[in-house]
């Protein structure tokens, strides 16, 4: 597994995530602040899962 990503890959990933957050906020009337807080929690949990902590 490659531990680094290119600037292009980072930009693509960022765009996909931001578009997804905007979509769900618009569709479900969720605040952006709340959606990003949920995403942060999910990211922390996923990192723990991938590293074998949970």
N, CA, C and O atoms as a printed pandas DataFrame, in Angstrom:
     atom_number atom_name residue_name chain_id  residue_number  x_coord  y_coord  z_coord
0              1         N          UNK        A               1    0.848   -1.179    0.000
1              2        CA          UNK        A               1    0.000    0.000    0.000
2              3         C          UNK        A               1    0.890    1.238    0.000
3              4         O          UNK        A               1    1.884    1.301    0.724
4              5         N          UNK        A               2    0.526    2.212   -0.814
5              6        CA          UNK        A               2    1.268    3.461   -0.900
6              7         C          UNK        A               2    0.773    4.414    0.188
7              8         O          UNK        A               2   -0.415    4.734    0.239
8              9         N          UNK        A               3    1.675    4.865    1.053
9             10        CA          UNK        A               3    1.299    5.722    2.187
10            11         C          UNK        A               3    1.171    7.190    1.795
11            12         O          UNK        A               3    0.742    8.007    2.610
12            13         N          UNK        A               4    1.529    7.532    0.585
13            14        CA          UNK        A               4    1.423    8.923    0.145
14            15         C          UNK        A               4    0.442    9.022   -1.017
15            16         O          UNK        A               4    0.197    8.051   -1.733
16            17         N          UNK        A               5   -0.110   10.216   -1.183
17            18        CA          UNK        A               5   -0.976   10.467   -2.332
18            19         C          UNK        A               5   -0.489   11.722   -3.035
19            20         O          UNK        A               5    0.125   12.595   -2.421
20            21         N          UNK        A               6   -0.762   11.798   -4.296
21            22        CA          UNK        A               6   -0.341   12.956   -5.084
22            23         C          UNK        A               6   -1.272   14.136   -4.817
23            24         O          UNK        A               6   -2.354   13.974   -4.253
24            25         N          UNK        A               7   -0.845   15.298   -5.221
25            26        CA          UNK        A               7   -1.672   16.502   -5.094
26            27         C          UNK        A               7   -2.975   16.312   -5.867
27            28         O          UNK        A               7   -4.042   16.713   -5.401
28            29         N          UNK        A               8   -2.886   15.706   -7.035
29            30        CA          UNK        A               8   -4.080   15.455   -7.855
30            31         C          UNK        A               8   -5.052   14.514   -7.132
31            32         O          UNK        A               8   -6.260   14.750   -7.125
32            33         N          UNK        A               9   -4.523   13.461   -6.532
33            34        CA          UNK        A               9   -5.375   12.535   -5.780
34            35         C          UNK        A               9   -6.004   13.226   -4.574
35            36         O          UNK        A               9   -7.177   13.006   -4.276
36            37         N          UNK        A              10   -5.235   14.054   -3.884
37            38        CA          UNK        A              10   -5.762   14.807   -2.748
38            39         C          UNK        A              10   -6.884   15.730   -3.188
39            40         O          UNK        A              10   -7.925   15.804   -2.535
40            41         N          UNK        A              11   -6.677   16.429   -4.289
41            42        CA          UNK        A              11   -7.709   17.329   -4.802
42            43         C          UNK        A              11   -8.983   16.572   -5.168
43            44         O          UNK        A              11  -10.086   17.029   -4.866
44            45         N          UNK        A              12   -8.836   15.425   -5.813
45            46        CA          UNK        A              12   -9.995   14.617   -6.204
46            47         C          UNK        A              12  -10.738   14.107   -4.973
47            48         O          UNK        A              12  -11.965   14.183   -4.910
48            49         N          UNK        A              13  -10.004   13.595   -4.006
49            50        CA          UNK        A              13  -10.625   13.096   -2.775
50            51         C          UNK        A              13  -11.349   14.217   -2.036
51            52         O          UNK        A              13  -12.472   14.030   -1.568
52            53         N          UNK        A              14  -10.714   15.369   -1.931
53            54        CA          UNK        A              14  -11.325   16.519   -1.264
54            55         C          UNK        A              14  -12.607   16.931   -1.969
55            56         O          UNK        A              14  -13.618   17.197   -1.319
56            57         N          UNK        A              15  -12.570   16.986   -3.286
57            58        CA          UNK        A              15  -13.746   17.379   -4.065
58            59         C          UNK        A              15  -14.907   16.404   -3.863
59            60         O          UNK        A              15  -16.052   16.821   -3.690
60            61         N          UNK        A              16  -14.608   15.116   -3.886
61            62        CA          UNK        A              16  -15.655   14.105   -3.697
62            63         C          UNK        A              16  -16.276   14.229   -2.307
63            64         O          UNK        A              16  -17.498   14.182   -2.166
64            65         N          UNK        A              17  -15.446   14.385   -1.292
65            66        CA          UNK        A              17  -15.956   14.496    0.078
66            67         C          UNK        A              17  -16.782   15.764    0.239
67            68         O          UNK        A              17  -17.885   15.717    0.783
68            69         N          UNK        A              18  -16.261   16.899   -0.229
69            70        CA          UNK        A              18  -16.996   18.161   -0.088
70            71         C          UNK        A              18  -18.322   18.124   -0.841
71            72         O          UNK        A              18  -19.333   18.612   -0.337
72            73         N          UNK        A              19  -18.326   17.551   -2.037
73            74        CA          UNK        A              19  -19.573   17.434   -2.803
74            75         C          UNK        A              19  -20.579   16.543   -2.078
75            76         O          UNK        A              19  -21.772   16.846   -2.047
76            77         N          UNK        A              20  -20.097   15.450   -1.499
77            78        CA          UNK        A              20  -20.987   14.537   -0.771
78            79         C          UNK        A              20  -21.583   15.202    0.459
79            80         O          UNK        A              20  -22.774   15.052    0.731
80            81         N          UNK        A              21  -20.764   15.936    1.203
81            82        CA          UNK        A              21  -21.262   16.636    2.390
82            83         C          UNK        A              21  -22.286   17.686    1.980
83            84         O          UNK        A              21  -23.338   17.802    2.609
84            85         N          UNK        A              22  -21.995   18.444    0.944
85            86        CA          UNK        A              22  -22.937   19.462    0.486
86            87         C          UNK        A              22  -24.255   18.821    0.047
87            88         O          UNK        A              22  -25.329   19.339    0.355
88            89         N          UNK        A              23  -24.178   17.709   -0.662
89            90        CA          UNK        A              23  -25.382   17.026   -1.134
90            91         C          UNK        A              23  -26.262   16.594    0.035
91            92         O          UNK        A              23  -27.461   16.876    0.046
92            93         N          UNK        A              24  -25.677   15.912    1.020
93            94        CA          UNK        A              24  -26.487   15.422    2.139
94            95         C          UNK        A              24  -27.026   16.577    2.971
95            96         O          UNK        A              24  -28.140   16.496    3.489
96            97         N          UNK        A              25  -26.261   17.639    3.106
97            98        CA          UNK        A              25  -26.752   18.815    3.842
98            99         C          UNK        A              25  -27.959   19.417    3.128
99           100         O          UNK        A              25  -28.953   19.763    3.767
100          101         N          UNK        A              26  -27.873   19.539    1.816
101          102        CA          UNK        A              26  -28.981   20.093    1.034
102          103         C          UNK        A              26  -30.201   19.173    1.057
103          104         O          UNK        A              26  -31.328   19.645    1.208
104          105         N          UNK        A              27  -29.986   17.871    0.910
105          106        CA          UNK        A              27  -31.087   16.911    0.832
106          107         C          UNK        A              27  -31.781   16.702    2.175
107          108         O          UNK        A              27  -33.004   16.570    2.234
108          109         N          UNK        A              28  -31.013   16.673    3.233
109          110        CA          UNK        A              28  -31.551   16.317    4.549
110          111         C          UNK        A              28  -31.641   17.501    5.510
111          112         O          UNK        A              28  -31.995   17.334    6.677
112          113         N          UNK        A              29  -31.321   18.688    5.019
113          114        CA          UNK        A              29  -31.372   19.899    5.843
114          115         C          UNK        A              29  -30.521   19.751    7.114
115          116         O          UNK        A              29  -30.954   20.100    8.212
116          117         N          UNK        A              30  -29.313   19.231    6.938
117          118        CA          UNK        A              30  -28.353   19.077    8.028
118          119         C          UNK        A              30  -27.364   20.233    7.930
119          120         O          UNK        A              30  -26.947   20.605    6.834
120          121         N          UNK        A              31  -26.993   20.797    9.066
121          122        CA          UNK        A              31  -26.029   21.895    9.028
122          123         C          UNK        A              31  -24.663   21.365    8.596
123          124         O          UNK        A              31  -24.302   20.225    8.890
124          125         N          UNK        A              32  -23.923   22.200    7.904
125          126        CA          UNK        A              32  -22.577   21.832    7.488
126          127         C          UNK        A              32  -21.691   21.534    8.680
127          128         O          UNK        A              32  -20.886   20.603    8.646
128          129         N          UNK        A              33  -21.836   22.323    9.737
129          130        CA          UNK        A              33  -21.031   22.104   10.941
130          131         C          UNK        A              33  -21.288   20.712   11.514
131          132         O          UNK        A              33  -20.349   20.010   11.889
132          133         N          UNK        A              34  -22.547   20.318   11.583
133          134        CA          UNK        A              34  -22.899   18.992   12.115
134          135         C          UNK        A              34  -22.364   17.894   11.199
135          136         O          UNK        A              34  -21.805   16.906   11.675
136          137         N          UNK        A              35  -22.532   18.060    9.901
137          138        CA          UNK        A              35  -22.069   17.038    8.957
138          139         C          UNK        A              35  -20.557   16.848    9.046
139          140         O          UNK        A              35  -20.075   15.716    9.030
140          141         N          UNK        A              36  -19.811   17.941    9.140
141          142        CA          UNK        A              36  -18.357   17.828    9.237
142          143         C          UNK        A              36  -17.925   17.229   10.567
143          144         O          UNK        A              36  -16.916   16.526   10.621
144          145         N          UNK        A              37  -18.670   17.493   11.646
145          146        CA          UNK        A              37  -18.371   16.878   12.946
146          147         C          UNK        A              37  -18.581   15.365   12.880
147          148         O          UNK        A              37  -17.779   14.599   13.412
148          149         N          UNK        A              38  -19.663   14.939   12.224
149          150        CA          UNK        A              38  -19.919   13.508   12.052
150          151         C          UNK        A              38  -18.811   12.879   11.219
151          152         O          UNK        A              38  -18.316   11.802   11.550
152          153         N          UNK        A              39  -18.425   13.543   10.146
153          154        CA          UNK        A              39  -17.364   13.031    9.284
154          155         C          UNK        A              39  -16.049   12.898   10.052
155          156         O          UNK        A              39  -15.312   11.931    9.863
156          157         N          UNK        A              40  -15.758   13.865   10.912
157          158        CA          UNK        A              40  -14.550   13.795   11.736
158          159         C          UNK        A              40  -14.580   12.554   12.633
159          160         O          UNK        A              40  -13.587   11.832   12.728
160          161         N          UNK        A              41  -15.713   12.307   13.286
161          162        CA          UNK        A              41  -15.850   11.128   14.151
162          163         C          UNK        A              41  -15.687    9.837   13.355
163          164         O          UNK        A              41  -15.022    8.902   13.800
164          165         N          UNK        A              42  -16.295    9.795   12.183
165          166        CA          UNK        A              42  -16.171    8.609   11.332
166          167         C          UNK        A              42  -14.723    8.380   10.909
167          168         O          UNK        A              42  -14.256    7.242   10.881
168          169         N          UNK        A              43  -14.013    9.459   10.581
169          170        CA          UNK        A              43  -12.616    9.344   10.163
170          171         C          UNK        A              43  -11.742    8.822   11.305
171          172         O          UNK        A              43  -10.879    7.971   11.091
172          173         N          UNK        A              44  -11.966    9.329   12.504
173          174        CA          UNK        A              44  -11.196    8.868   13.665
174          175         C          UNK        A              44  -11.467    7.393   13.929
175          176         O          UNK        A              44  -10.542    6.621   14.179
176          177         N          UNK        A              45  -12.731    7.007   13.875
177          178        CA          UNK        A              45  -13.093    5.605   14.099
178          179         C          UNK        A              45  -12.500    4.701   13.022
179          180         O          UNK        A              45  -12.016    3.611   13.328
180          181         N          UNK        A              46  -12.532    5.136   11.780
181          182        CA          UNK        A              46  -11.989    4.328   10.681
182          183         C          UNK        A              46  -10.480    4.168   10.824
183          184         O          UNK        A              46   -9.949    3.086   10.574
184          185         N          UNK        A              47   -9.780    5.232   11.224
185          186        CA          UNK        A              47   -8.334    5.129   11.429
186          187         C          UNK        A              47   -8.018    4.138   12.542
187          188         O          UNK        A              47   -7.071    3.360   12.428
188          189         N          UNK        A              48   -8.798    4.160   13.613
189          190        CA          UNK        A              48   -8.601    3.213   14.710
190          191         C          UNK        A              48   -8.859    1.786   14.237
191          192         O          UNK        A              48   -8.121    0.866   14.591
192          193         N          UNK        A              49   -9.897    1.605   13.445
193          194        CA          UNK        A              49  -10.211    0.282   12.905
194          195         C          UNK        A              49   -9.088   -0.231   12.012
195          196         O          UNK        A              49   -8.669   -1.382   12.132
196          197         N          UNK        A              50   -8.606    0.620   11.122
197          198        CA          UNK        A              50   -7.562    0.208   10.185
198          199         C          UNK        A              50   -6.240   -0.098   10.877
199          200         O          UNK        A              50   -5.458   -0.917   10.394
200          201         N          UNK        A              51   -5.988    0.560   12.011
201          202        CA          UNK        A              51   -4.739    0.314   12.732
202          203         C          UNK        A              51   -4.872   -0.805   13.762
203          204         O          UNK        A              51   -3.914   -1.124   14.465
204          205         N          UNK        A              52   -6.066   -1.401   13.850
205          206        CA          UNK        A              52   -6.273   -2.532   14.733
206          207         C          UNK        A              52   -6.601   -2.181   16.170
207          208         O          UNK        A              52   -6.626   -3.059   17.033
208          209         N          UNK        A              53   -6.854   -0.914   16.438
209          210        CA          UNK        A              53   -7.187   -0.488   17.797
210          211         C          UNK        A              53   -8.574   -0.976   18.182
211          212         O          UNK        A              53   -8.802   -1.393   19.318
212          213         N          UNK        A              54   -9.495   -0.923   17.233
213          214        CA          UNK        A              54  -10.855   -1.414   17.492
214          215         C          UNK        A              54  -11.228   -2.460   16.458
215          216         O          UNK        A              54  -12.333   -3.001   16.497
